[in-house]
Amino acid sequence: MSVPMAVLGLLQPGPAHGFAIKRRYDELIGRDRELKYGQVYSTLARLERDGLASGVGVQPGGGGDRKVYAITDAGVTELETWLMTPQLPQARPAELVTRVVLALVAGRPAEPILDGQRRVYLARMRELTAARKGADAVARALADFEQAHLEADLRWIELAAARLGPMREALNTGEEATDG
């Protein structure tokens, strides 16, 4: 997730100060990923330095005046490019994959790792299903996205569990693992 692009996206509808941006971020996309105030303000400063946002005024606030920012034309172009550029998932393996491989390298059983992760994923899927009831469209979309990823990860867990023997053998002999 690109915090600068999120901030530009939240500035697109109109000028805002850092407190309002953080609040809107948390409300829409940061439900499980906290964005710290310091990160918002340092991001705004970098966006301003890079000509993607500009200070357009000051608004009185509860603890003092708040600088109001607006997205610039260059910021709109940068946001549009980012929004429209497809991307592949992260190339590096997820932590779960790394844990399984390292457990096998260390001569430890990987089954408990997979079983524990399966339990956590299934519990989270139940939470998401319950949370969808009465949720707004954005919350449902976020839950659907997370659910789809959990389902894919569960499929990988089943596949990995079925291949632990060949993986263990390959790691012990230094040969490449095959699906045999």
C-alpha positions, 0 to 999 in steps of 0.5 A: 500500500502506497501511503503517498498515493493514498494521501493524494487520493484523499486530497483529490476530492478537495483540500484537507488538513492532515488530521482529516486525511488520517481520519478518512484513511482510517475510516476507509482503508486503514481499518486494520493498518494504523496510519500514524499522524507523524506519517501523514504529516511527513508524507504531506511534507514530501508531497509538497516538496515534490510538487504533488501537493501544496499548502493552500491555507490554514484552518483553525483547529482544536489544538492550533491552526492546521495547514490545509493541503490540495493536490496539484496538477502534477499530483493528479497526474501521478495519482492517475498513473499509479491508479491505472498501472496494474501490478503483480503481487509482491515477489518475495514469499509470504512469511508463512512460506518462509516459516515452513521452509525454515522449519524444514531446513531446521529439521522441525515439523512444518505440519503444526505451522500449517495447522495453526495458520489454517485455524487462524485463517478460518477464524478470520474468515468467520469474523469477516462473514459476520462483519459483512452483515450490515456493513457498508459497500466499502467495508464489504469490498474490503472483507471480500478482498481479504476473504479471497486472499485467505481462501487462496492461502488456505489452498496453498496450505493444503498443497504445501501439506501434501508436498511436505515429504518431497520438500523435506527430502529435497532440503535434506539431500540438497536436491530440487523438490519434485511433485512426484 
